[in-house]
Amino acid sequence: MPELCTVPSALRRLDAPASLPHRYRALDVGAGIGRVTADVLLHLVHDVVLVEPVESLVQEALARGKASADTQRRRKKSGPWKGIQEKAKSVTFIQDTLQGIDPIRPSSSSKVLGRVGYVPPAEDLDEPFDVVWGQWCLGSLSDPDLVKFLKRSRAALRDPSHSLIIVKENCCADTEDGKPQTVYDDTDSTLTRSDLAWKKLFEEAGLQLIQEQTQLGFPEGLYMVRMLVPRSSNCAHSLGTRDPSHSKYAEWLGSRFTLR
Ligand SMILES: C[S@@+](CC[C@H](N)C(=O)[O-])C[C@H]1O[C@@H](n2cnc3c(N)ncnc32)[C@H](O)[C@@H]1O
């Protein structure tokens, strides 16, 4: 699966199919200053909607996006974001929380701050998503809020049988007798969930885990970092509607996540 450190470089062409039925879109939630958008998502899709509640962080993300759009103002520190200056790709910035954002209608957020890069002929903010990515931010949600967010995300996916939700979070162990476990950290009011705890919440949201991976290379004694990929558990109804070229891209996108 792609990682911030392993996704192919902006200079290396990916073997994406040439003709696509539509532009591919990702939602990056709890996005901070836009690391996942810049280093992963813009390498995989055309258009990203970046959502972050903290003013200073979302403004920094916006500044980095704007700097990428303008050759004169490019920041040496972070490097230009792929496809933005050429207007081949786009990022739209929204200041909102996971509880507040409606992935089905991002335009309903009160603070849509701006967009850089590609400008569509018609408004596309509420088009469905091919990828919803939540990295190191879902622990700030209670179980009921997380299930609501996952349900809204599931409903916002373009194709339930190919579109993806990606969860990358710290994970604790299940209990010794094999039960789900959730650990509350009162220093930052976050929850760390075990594998079974995640699986239970996915199930409640109508999702089923199809891929999981542990990120290696962290020092011992820290929580495991896990990438979990759930998909809609009742996706069979959409299979007849898929365009073959869409299917080809979806397969390619899936291969980036080692989901064959
Ligand atoms: C550790 S950072 C991760 C940022 C980014 N996902 C990354 O991996 O680089 C956690 C982010 O989650 C955001 N966050 C915390 N609670 C949130 C909430 N309820 N809704 C949306 N974002 C939240 C924080 O503002 C922060 O930007």
The ligand as an SDF file (V2000), in Angstrom:
LIG
                    3D

 27 29  0  0  0  0  0  0  0  0999 V2000
   -1.6440   13.7510   13.6960 C   0  0  0  0  0  0  0  0  0  0  0  0
   -2.4400   14.8780   12.6520 S   0  0  0  0  0  0  0  0  0  0  0  0
   -2.5230   13.9730   11.1350 C   0  0  0  0  0  0  0  0  0  0  0  0
   -2.5750   14.8720    9.9490 C   0  0  0  0  0  0  0  0  0  0  0  0
   -2.5550   14.1340    8.6010 C   0  0  0  0  0  0  0  0  0  0  0  0
   -3.6740   13.2280    8.4730 N   0  0  0  0  0  0  0  0  0  0  0  0
   -1.2470   13.4100    8.4240 C   0  0  0  0  0  0  0  0  0  0  0  0
   -1.2230   12.1680    8.5400 O   0  0  0  0  0  0  0  0  0  0  0  0
   -0.2520   14.0770    8.1610 O   0  0  0  0  0  0  0  0  0  0  0  0
   -4.1170   14.8250   13.2480 C   0  0  0  0  0  0  0  0  0  0  0  0
   -5.0390   15.7690   12.5220 C   0  0  0  0  0  0  0  0  0  0  0  0
   -6.3780   15.4610   12.8420 O   0  0  0  0  0  0  0  0  0  0  0  0
   -7.0730   16.6750   12.9850 C   0  0  0  0  0  0  0  0  0  0  0  0
   -8.2760   16.4360   13.7960 N   0  0  0  0  0  0  0  0  0  0  0  0
   -8.3680   16.1900   15.1160 C   0  0  0  0  0  0  0  0  0  0  0  0
   -9.6630   16.0580   15.4820 N   0  0  0  0  0  0  0  0  0  0  0  0
  -10.3970   16.2100   14.3490 C   0  0  0  0  0  0  0  0  0  0  0  0
  -11.7810   16.1900   14.0620 C   0  0  0  0  0  0  0  0  0  0  0  0
  -12.6870   15.9750   15.0190 N   0  0  0  0  0  0  0  0  0  0  0  0
  -12.1660   16.3920   12.7950 N   0  0  0  0  0  0  0  0  0  0  0  0
  -11.2390   16.5860   11.8100 C   0  0  0  0  0  0  0  0  0  0  0  0
   -9.9190   16.6180   12.0250 N   0  0  0  0  0  0  0  0  0  0  0  0
   -9.5010   16.4370   13.2780 C   0  0  0  0  0  0  0  0  0  0  0  0
   -6.0700   17.5750   13.6670 C   0  0  0  0  0  0  0  0  0  0  0  0
   -6.4380   18.9300   13.5510 O   0  0  0  0  0  0  0  0  0  0  0  0
   -4.8060   17.2220   12.9250 C   0  0  0  0  0  0  0  0  0  0  0  0
   -4.6380   17.9850   11.7790 O   0  0  0  0  0  0  0  0  0  0  0  0
  1  2  1  0
  2  3  1  0
  2 10  1  0
  3  4  1  0
  4  5  1  0
  5  6  1  0
  5  7  1  0
  7  8  2  0
  7  9  1  0
 10 11  1  0
 11 12  1  0
 11 26  1  0
 12 13  1  0
 13 14  1  0
 13 24  1  0
 14 15  1  0
 14 23  1  0
 15 16  2  0
 16 17  1  0
 17 18  1  0
 17 23  2  0
 18 19  1  0
 18 20  2  0
 20 21  1  0
 21 22  2  0
 22 23  1  0
 24 25  1  0
 24 26  1  0
 26 27  1  0
M  CHG  2   2   1   9  -1
M  END
$$$$
